[in-house]
Amino acid sequence: MTTDIRVPEDLWEGDTEGVITAWLVDDGAEVAQGDLVAEVMVEKAQYEIEAPISGRLGIAKPEDEVVAKGTVIATVDA
C-alpha cells in the first residue's frame, strides 16, 4: 500500500507557496510513522513534515522545489 506525503493544507495561513529546504531522510530509506522527513520554509518560517505511516520513502520533489499546500512531495510504501 502506498501513502502520499502531502504538504498539509493547514500548515500555514494564506495561499503562499513554500520551498522544500531539506530532506531529513534519503530516498528509499525506511521511515517510522511520525518520523520527521522534510522541512519546508514559508516566508522565513520553517515547518516540519512527518511520515504518516511506516515504510519505504520515495521522494517525489527535490530540495529547493517550490510547493503549494496539498502538493504530494513523497510517498511511503508500507
C-alpha positions in Angstrom: 0.0 0.0 0.0 1.3 3.4 -1.0 0.5 6.5 1.0 1.2 10.1 -0.2 3.0 12.6 1.9 1.4 16.0 1.1 2.1 19.5 2.3 -0.7 19.9 4.8 -3.4 22.3 3.8 -3.3 23.9 7.3 0.5 24.1 7.7 0.5 27.9 7.3 -2.0 30.6 6.7 -2.8 32.1 3.2 -2.0 30.8 -0.2 1.7 31.5 -0.1 3.9 28.8 -1.7 6.8 27.2 0.3 10.2 25.7 -0.6 11.5 22.3 0.4 14.7 23.2 2.2 15.8 19.8 3.3 15.1 16.1 3.1 15.9 14.6 6.5 15.8 11.0 5.2 17.3 9.6 2.0 15.2 8.4 -0.9 14.5 4.7 -0.5 15.1 4.7 3.3 12.9 3.1 5.8 10.9 5.5 8.0 8.6 5.1 11.0 5.3 6.7 11.4 5.9 10.2 12.9 9.5 10.5 11.8 10.4 13.9 10.5 11.2 13.5 6.8 11.3 17.0 5.3 11.5 20.7 6.1 9.5 23.4 4.2 10.2 27.1 4.5 7.5 29.7 4.0 8.3 33.4 4.4 11.2 32.8 6.8 9.3 30.2 8.9 10.4 26.6 8.9 7.8 23.8 9.0 8.5 20.0 9.5 6.7 17.2 7.6 6.2 13.8 9.3 5.8 10.4 7.8 2.1 9.4 8.0 2.9 5.7 8.2 5.9 3.4 8.5 7.6 2.1 5.3 10.0 2.9 2.5 10.2 6.6 1.5 10.0 7.7 -2.2 10.9 11.3 -2.7 8.8 13.0 -5.4 10.0 16.6 -5.2 13.7 17.6 -4.8 15.2 20.1 -2.3 14.7 23.7 -3.4 11.4 22.8 -5.2 8.6 25.3 -4.8 5.5 23.6 -3.4 1.9 24.7 -2.6 -0.4 23.3 0.1 -1.7 19.9 -0.9 1.3 19.1 -3.1 2.5 15.4 -3.0 6.2 15.6 -2.1 6.8 12.0 -1.4 5.2 8.5 -0.9 5.6 5.8 1.7 5.3 2.2 0.6 4.1 0.1 3.6 
